[in-house]
Amino acid sequence: MRYLLPALYALALAAFGQQYDTVISRGRVMDPETRLDAIRDVGIRDGQIIAISETPLEGRNVVDARGLVVSPGFIDLHQHGQTPENYAFKARDGVTTALEMEVGASPVDPWYQAREGKSLINFGATVGHIPARMTVLHDSGTFLPRDRAVDAAATPEQLEAILDLLRQGLDQGALGIGMGIAYVPGASRDEIFRVFQLAAARRTPVYVHLRSSGPVEPGGIDALQEVISDAAAAGASLHVVHITSTELRQTPVALNMLHSAARHNLDFTTEAYPYTAGMTDISSAIFSEGWQARNGGITYHDLQWAATGERLTAESFARNRKQGGMVAIHSIPEEMVRLAMADPDVIIASDGILDHGKGHPRAAGTYARVLGKYVRQEHVLSLVDALRKMSFLPAQRLNLSTKGRLQVGADADIVLFDPQRVNDPATFENPAQYSEGIPYVMVHGVWVVKDSQIQKDVFPGRPIRRGQ
């Protein structure tokens, strides 16, 4: 029924000979839900897909899409960089919706208000357990905790204050609850379970970075069992972020656990990015004593300082840990990345952030890398399965019925890319490089990338809130 009225509207337009705002002409239209893969014209009016036609359509603006794939815009569930700089790189990578779901925000309303009417692409956030805990425990950190919120156990009164902030954020339309347990190891098992109980009571998912990682117990599997148990006991929905970077060589076991839970009707999902290195703040709890073993036995040389690209030593590690800053962690085996890319149920998400051009290449090239390296070059997965993992599955996770699809009635969030040219030039040494082979990106019927150029003074991005 949701597509009946737009379909009737399309017929009326044809009957009266009216034009569409934009026609994307003769592209290879691919819809990951229905698995349509055919040459079609796409007619767009008022920010919505009105027609998908085997025969040519007329429009006030026509884009010749011959040789290009026309697909739903990509939805990134894990994008920390929520600035104009980051949105531009997202758009050039085919992303039309970028969401801060792991760390989240608190308070929520001001976060949304700061971006309203100023965003190139769609945006949204969870309410974050980390920022709520930092507020209540008076931590001195900004993005991630640095002191009081890291190791301190919350008193009963403080725990209630944290939960109250989470409730307020959900009341303001946050997309769920974000948790980074590894960054707040002082949070008790009871505190974490209480958050899951709140999520269950409010019928909203928890997006969680696990408490620990790697093969040394208590490691990644133990941490996964903690949140699986909490979610199952509370009756909550669970999304585990960047599964390969926490589970490393135990990724097959972790995926088996999550898939088995899903087969038993538990609402559990996960994500991964197409890189063999993670990245986080070197001053965070991730690098507390024992970090080498927790990351699969890596050494200082496996850490790469984002600001300069240099590999660290014991001396530079100690110096940088005092001041803080982003560092890449080269610890993920390539075969585990390939496993996650091939898995039809693992969502693609970037975990991206750039700051004045410095950061991880995943902030700029995640989606082009999947399409270029893992689809075209290495045949790890099919093109339609990649599009499903990048658009339809995240839309399902968010219960967004008009995104992640290329169908009549869907939002006109659309990406056009050349499957023979799409490529990710971004590197760890020079991450601020736009993806190639993605010449057109549309958000709500407005071109934000046209002829491979970011369009100036257009801000069609809309807030994505729960209950829309």
Buried (B, 14 or more C-beta within 10 A) or exposed (E): EEBEEBBEBBEEBBEEEEBBBBBBBBBBBBBBBEEBBEEBBBBBBEBBBBBBBEEEBBBEEBBEBEEBBBBBBBBBBBBBBBBEBBBBBBBBBBBBBBBBBBBBBBBBBEBBEEBEEEBBBBBBBBBBBBBBBBBBBEBEBEBBBBBBBBEBEBEEEBBEBBBEBBBBBBEBBBBBBBBBBBBBEBBEEEBBBBBBBBBBEBEBBBBBBBBBBBBBEEBBBEBBBBBBEBBBEBBBBBBBBBBBBBBBBBBBEBBEBBBEBBEEEBBBBBBBBBBBBBBBBBBBBBBEEEBBEBBBEBBBEBBBBBEEBEBBEEEBBEEBBEEBBBBBBBBBBEEBBBBBBBBEBBBBBBBBBBBEEBBBBBBBBBBBBBBBBBBBEEEBBEBBBBBBBBBBBBBBBBEBEBBBBBBBBBBBBBBBBBBEBBBBBBEBEEBBBBBBBBBBBBBBBBBBBBEBEBBEEEBBBBBBBBEE
